């Protein structure tokens, strides 16, 4: 028996000696010299690449800090230091017991210093859109070979519809006409998940299967860069949607797990054929984010929140693994340098490990001090949201996250739109009572407010109440916030999630071949659409470069007689937002607002061009909105 065992071991040694290692992929695909942090992690993937025991380079100014072997034999991490290196083609030599392998890796010059990268601020208005549902370019391919099974069918709200990056680029003039200054796309990276038997696809983009590749149904990496360049030429910024909490089920990491702790999960169960099946052993997240900040939280509650999977087809990444977090951090830097994005929106922010995410934000802030990232923090209590903002005194550890999302504003406005404003709590009192907690934020002007998005019912629901929509937009675009609009709101697009999310993610009319209705042009819009577009555009263009709105002191008045008033004041100029929060005519008692009106006798409503006499009380129509300047 021992002779047989020895013979088998001998044969295995011969097989190992003759086995040829190969490199199938290196992430990042290339890198940049001159970074403040000179170290870069190279994830090398290839059959039996872990047999490599030594990596060297004779490239001037570069050296190997360390190599890391993971649990899978097909991964090798090389930590490379580029402190003194210049741009060029670097040769790396990988040495195994019986083989030497050389590979070329490109180092690039940075186009600009990190401090020159300017992110979005409260001077911007972000316009959020879904590439699959916005517009299709002239060269859209009918079917991409090599992708898992998918179908483009515009009659099905949960399948792909065929929008792409070229389609967005072809309509950049529309955004200029509207008056927004930044575009936020839902994720554009590869989501190679097949359509499921229930007729659903990953058209939304939140199940990444390749962090370094644009989904080919949207275009190529070069197409993305061309879109960013074209947007910049028209004065538009681009915000990239990223997801560090989870990846897609079809990501190569799922089939060949780099290490046992790469994902947050129990040991994956085996099928009868010996293959792993993660979906049978995953822990479902509770979707309850409060334990992350709860000082009394139980360990099981916290575990279920941050270690659970968002859904069974999105494996949860373990940001406590430093190699995982380094990979993700570098990926965000690579897209900033390679494509030139102007900001990041991070999905499901509190679901990921807080310390790992703080490490990311700190590194980004050190490299790009003027860049900006907004984190999705979906809890409607201002104290919770404020605790996530950079330098918050409400949290024991600094998140370094500059911008958070104001779900309180969204929730309160969603309730207020269906109520008359009374003397205490209902209607626009809800907004007033949300803003009173702005003292909790280290920087209220770096909080992002919105009235709807891709995950919520549209503001109009299934209706068309343009008066209340105008009140919502007048608030959104004049208060001390970074405003975000959702595509189509400006032309009265409506819908609810009651049946499917796809009903709040409908195609923009005119963006696809054979559309009978083209809302991209004045001539193609209906009368109601044009009136709403024109009203919104007037307000947006007035807001651009308006320091009263971006720098002005904010004063709000408790709703009185159903009327809510907010003043913004800067260097002797005032903008006064006046909203009748009732369905009846109301009288505004001018004397009550003397502290912000002063001796002013006459003010212009920027929405209509009409002048109002401020020496006497104002008569307001049902749900009337005024934005006066003087």
N, C-alpha and C positions, 0 to 999 in steps of 0.2 A: 504493500500500500504506500509506504514512504517513497519507494522508487517511482511510483506513478505520480505522486504529488510533486516530487522534485522535477520530474520530466515536464509536468504541466507548467510549473513555475519557470522552468528554463525556456519553454516555448513562449510563455507570456513575455519574458524578458527580450527574446528575439523580436517578437511582434512590436514591442514598445520601441526597441532600437531602430526598427525599420519604418515605424510610423512617421509620416511626414506631417509636421505641424504646418498650418497655413493661417493666414489672416483674412477673414472675410469682411471685417468691418472695424473701424476705429471711430469712437465718439470722444470729443467733437471731431468733425470731419477735417477741420483745420483750426488754427488758433492765431492769436494776435500778440505781438511783442509790445513792450512799453506799458503793460498793465501795472497798477500799483501792487497787486498781488501777483508775483512772478510765477507762482506754481500753477500747473494745470494737470488735471487728472485725465489720462487717456484710458478709456475702457476699450481694450482690445478683445475682439471676439473671433474665435476660430476653433476648429476641431483640435482638442488636446493642447491648446495654447498654454495651459497652466503648467505644462512640462518645462516651460522656459524658466530657467533659474537665474539668469543674468541679462540685463539690458544695458547697453552702452551707447554712447554717441560721442563723436569727436567734433560736433558742431560748435563753433566758437561761441562762448558765453552761455552755453546750455549744459546742464548736467542732470543726472538721474538722482532724485531724492530718495525714492524707494520704489519697490514693486510689491504688490499685494496679490496673493493667491486667494481666490474665493472658493466656495464649496464646489461649484461646478468646474469641471476640468476645461471648460471651453471659454473661460473668462480670465483675463489678466489685467490688473490695474497698474498703470505706470504713472508715478507722480514725477513730473518733469519740471525742472526749475529753469526759467528763461530770463533770469535777472539781467544778464549781460548780453543776451542774444539780439540779433537783428533779423529782419525779414529775410526769408529765403527758403530753400528746400533742404530740410534736415534729414539725415540718414540715421535711423535707429537700427542697432544690431541686437537681435534677440538670440540668446544662446541656450539651447537645451542640451541634454547629455550627448546626443548623437547628431545634433543638427544646429546649424547657424542660419538665421534668417534675417534678411535686411529688408527694411521698408522705408519708403520716403514719406515724410510728413511736412506739410506746408505751414510756414509761419508767415503771417501777413502784417503789413503796416496798418495801424489804425487810421481811419479817415480824419478823426478829430479827437482831441483830448476828452476825457470823461467829463470834465467840468463844463464842456461846451454842449453837452447833450441836455437840451431843455425839455422838461416834461410838461404835462398839462397842469394848469392852475385854475383858480376861480375866475380868471379872465377868459377861460374857454367854456364852450358848451359842447359836451360830448353827444354824438349821435350814434346810438347803438343799432346795429343791424345784423341779420343773419345772412351770410354770403349765399347759402343755398336758396334763400327765399327773396333775395333782393333783385338781382338782374343777371341775365345770361349773356355772355359775350358772343361775338360773331363767330368765334372759332371753337366753340364748346364741343368736345368729343362726344360721340354717341355712346360709347362704352369704353372703359379703360381696361385693357388686358392685364391680367395678373392680379386684379383686385378680387377680393371675396365677393360672393354673389350679392348683387344689388340691382335695384331698379329705379329709374327716374319716372315718376308718374305724378303729375301735378293734380290729378283728381283725388289722390290719397293724401290726407293731411299729415300722415306719419311716415311717408316715404320721401326720398330725395326728389327735389323738383328741378335741380339743374342749374342753380345760380352759381356764379364763379367770380374770380378776382377780375377777370377782364371786363365782366359786366359792370362791376363797381367802378373800374377805371373809366369806362365809357360815360359815366354819369357824374363825374366829379364837379362839373359845372352846376349841377342841381344843388349840391351841398353849399356851394358859394352863393347861389341865388337865395337859398333858404336862410343862410346866415350862421350856420353852425361852424365851429372852428376845429373840431377833432372828431375822428371816426373811430368807434370801437366795434370791432367785428367779434362775433362769437368765434371759437377756435378754428383756425385754418389748418392745423397740422393733420397729418394722416390719421384717419379713423377707419382702419381696414377691418371693420366688423361686418359680417354678412347680415342682410335683412333677416329678421326672425319670422317664425311661422305666423305671428300675430300681425304681420304687416308693419313692423316698426323698423326704423333704421337709425344710424347714428349721424343723421344729417346735421344735428345740432352741434357736433364736434367735440363733445366732452368725454370721449373715450380714446385718448391718444394711443396710437400704435407705433409711431415713430416721431421722436422729439426733434429730429433734425430735418424733417421733410414736410413740405406743404402737401396736403392731400391732392393727389393728381386730378381729382374731379374738380377741384378749384383752380388748379394750375400748377406751376412749378415754383421753386424757390426764386428763380429769376423773375417770374411774373409778379411775385410778392414784392420783390425789390423795386421793380418798375412801377408798381402801384404806389409804393411809399414815396418814391422819387417824384412821381407825377402829382401826388397829393401835396407834397412839400412845395412844389413849384406853384401851387395855387393857394398856399398859405394854410393848408390843412394838416393837422397832426394825426398820427396813427397810434392807436392804443391796442396792444396785443393781449388777447385773452389766453391765460395759461392755467394749467391744473397740475399742482404738485401733490395733491391729496391722493390721487389715484390715476391709473392708466387704463387702457382698454384691454379687454380679455384676450385680444389677438396680438398683443405686444409680445415680441420674442422672449421677453423676460418670464412670461407665464409658462411657456413650453420648456424653457431651459432656465430655471431659477438661478440667478448668480450666487446667492447665499441663502441660508435657512432663514435669516432675518431680513431679507430684502422686502418682504411684504408683511403686513399685519394680518396674521391668520393663524389658525390652528394648523397642525400638520395636515397637509392635503391628503384626502382619502384616495385609495386606489380602486380603480375599476377592476372587473374580473380579468381584463386583458393586461393588467399591470400598469396602465397609464394613470397619471394623476388627474383628479377631478376637483379643482378648487371650489366649484360651486356647491359641492356637497358638504363642505366643511367650513365655509366662510362664516364670519360673525357679522350679522347685519347691524349697521349703526342704528342707534335709537333716534337719530335726527334731532336730539335735544342738546342744544349747545350750552345751556346754562351750567352744567358741571365744570366746564373749562375755567370758569371764573368764580364759581361758587366756593366760598371759604369753608363750607361744611360738606362739600361733595364727598360721596363715598367712592372708593376705588373702583367698584363695579360700574357705577354710573359713568365715571370718567373714561374707563376702559371701553365701554360700549359706544361712547361718543367718538373718541379719537382713533380707536383701533378697529372699529367696525367698517365694513364695506358700504359705500354709498348705495350701490345696487350689486346684484350677484355677478354682473358682467363687467364690473369695474374694480379690479383688485386694488386693495388699499396699500399704498406705499408706506414704508416705515422710515419716516424722516429722522428717527433716532439713530439709525445706521448712518454714520458720518459719510460713508462712501455714496450712499443714495443721495444724501443732501448735497454733496459736492457735485454730483452729476447734474442735479436739477439746477443748482445755482449757476453752474457754468453754461447750461443750456440757455438760461435767460440772458446772460451776458453775451453769448454768441449771437443771439437774434438782435440784440441792441447794436452790436458792432457790424454784423453782416448785412442787415436789412435797414437799420436806422430807425427803428420804432421809437416813439416819443413817450411811451408809457406802457404800463402793464396793469391789467385787471386780473386779480388772482381769485379763481373760483374756490368755493367752499373753504375759506381761509381758516376758521377756527377748528375744522375737522382734522387738520394736520397738526403735527407736534409743534407746540408753541415755541420751544427753544430752537428747534431746527429752522422754523420760519423766521425767527428773530435774527438768527445767524445770517440767513439770506438777505434780509432787509438791511442789516448793518453793513454787510459787504457791498451791497449795491449802493448804499448811501455814501460809503467811503470812495467808491470808484466813480460814481455819478451823483455828486451832491445836489445837482439841480434837476435830477430825474424824478419821476413820481410813479408810485404804485398805489392802486386802490384795492382793498381787500373786501370780498363779500362777507359781511358779518351779519347774518340774517337773524337778528333778535331785535324786537321792537322797543326795548327799553333803552333810553339814551345812556344810562349809566353803564350798561353792558358794552354798547358800541364805543363809548368814550374810553373805556378801559383798554381797548385795542389800539388806540392812536398813539403814535410816537410821543414819548416823554410823559405819558399819563401817570399821575400820582395815584390813580385808582388801582394800579397793577404793581405787583412786586417786581416784575421783570419788564424791562423796556421791550416793546415789540418792534420799534424802529419803523413801524408802518405809518407813512405820512397821511394817507387818506383812507377813511372808512366810509361805508355806505349807510345813509340815513333811512333805515327801515321804519323808524318811528314816524318820520314825515310821511312816508308812503302809506303806512297803515292809517294814520289819523286822517289824512286827506281822503282815503278810500271810504272812510266812515262819514266824513263831513259832507261829501258830495251828495249824500242821500238825506241830509238833515237840514232843517232851518237852524240858523244860529240863534241860540237863546241867551239868557242872561248869565248862564253858568258854564255848562259843560259841553253842550252839543254844537254841531256845526263847526264853524271856524274857531270856536273856543279850543277845540282839540289841537289845532295847529299852534295857537298861542301857548297852550299848556305844554306843548312839546319843546318849543323854542326856549321856554324859561329855564330849561336844563342845559343850555349851551355853556354855562359856567363849568360844566364837567369836562368839556373838551379842551385840551391844550391849544388847539388851533381850529376854531369853528369854521374858518374860511377854507379849510382843507377837508371838509366833510362833503360827500357827494349825495345830492338829493335827486329824487326821480319820482315820477307819478305812475309809471308802469314800466315793465320790461318783459323779456322773453319767458320768465318764470311766473308771471302774474297775469291775472285778467287784464285786458286792456282797460284803460281808464274809462272809456265810454261803455264798457260792458258790451251788451248787444244793442245798445241804443245810439243816440246821436245828440246828446245834450251839449251843444257847443258853448252855451253860456257858462256852464260849470267848468268845462274844459278850459275856457279862457281864464276863469278865475285861478284854476290850478296852474296854468302856464304863467300868468302874471306873478303869482307867488314864487314859483320855481325860479324864474329868471330875474327876480329882483332882490331876493333875500341873500343872506350871507352864507352862500353855499357854492359848490361846484355843481352846475346843473347837468343832468343827463336826460336826453330825449330818446324815445323808442321809435324806430322807423315807422312812418306812416301816420303817427299821431297828428302830424301837421295837415293831413288830408282826411282826417276823421276815420281812419281805420279802426274797426272795433272787433270784438270777439271775446269769448271766455274759455276757460280751461275745463268747463264742466264735462265735456265729452272727451276731448283730447287736447294736449298742449298745442297741437298743430293749428288749432283754431285761433290762437293768439300769435301765430307765426305764419300768417298768410303771405302770399306773394305780393310784392309791391306792384300795383297795376302799371303796365307798360314796360316792365323789365324783361319780359319773355317774348319769344316769337309768337306771332298770331294773337297777341293780346288786343282785344277790341277797345280797351280803355287805357289811355296813356296819361298817368298823373304826373309824369316828369315835365310836362309842358303846360303852359297856361291854357292853350287851346284844347288840350286833351282832358283837362279837369272839369268836373261838374261845377255848377255855380256855387254849391255849398263847399266843395273842396277848395275852390279858388279863394273864396272868402276866408276860409280858415287858414289856408296857406299864406295868403297876403297878410293877414293879421299877425300870424306867428313870425313871419319873415320881418315885418316892420319892427317888432319887439326885439328880435334877435340882432338885427343890424344896429339898432339903437344901443343895444348892450355892448357891442364890440368896442373895445378900447375905452369904455365909460368908467372912469375911476371912481365916480360916485358909487357905482355898484360893486366894483372890485376892491375898493379901499375904504369906502365910506362907513362911518359909524351907523349901527343899526339901532333904531328905537321902535319898539312895538307898543301898541295900546290895547288894553283889554277890550275885546269886542263890546261895543256899546250901541244899543238900539239895533243890534244885528249887523253892525258895520265893523269890519276889521281894518285897521290902518297900520302900515309899517312905513317908517321913514328911513331913508339912507342919506347921509349928509357928509360932504367932503369939500373942504376949501370954499365954503360959502355957497355951495350948490346943494340942492335937495332933490331927491326923487321920492315921491309919495305914492305908495300903492294903496288904493282904496277899494275895498270889496264889500258889496252888499251881500251878506251871507244869508239872505232870506228870499223867499219867493214872492215877497210883497214890496211895493215902493217903500223907501226909508229916507229919513232926513238925517244928514250928517251935521252935528252941532260943531261948527267951525271953532268956536271959542275953546272947546275942549282940547284942541290940538295946537293951541297958540305957541307952545314951546318949540314946535318944529316949523310952524308957518311964519311966526314973527309978524313983520309988517308987510309981508307979501300980499299984494292985492290981486294978482293975476297969474295964472299958471296954465301951461299947455299940456293937454293930454296927448302923449306921444303915440297913442294907439289910433286916434282919430284926427289929430291936428286941431281939435277944437280947444278954445280957451275958456277957462272957468274963472269966475269972480270969487276970490277967497275972502272977500270982506263980508260975505253973508253965507248962511247955511246952504249946503248943497242938497239938491233933490236927486236921489238915486233910483233908477229903475230896478225891477226885480233882477237879482243876480248880476247887477252891473259891475263892471271892472274898470277902474281908472288907474293910469300910471301918469301922474302929474310931475312935471319938472319945472323948477324955478331957481 
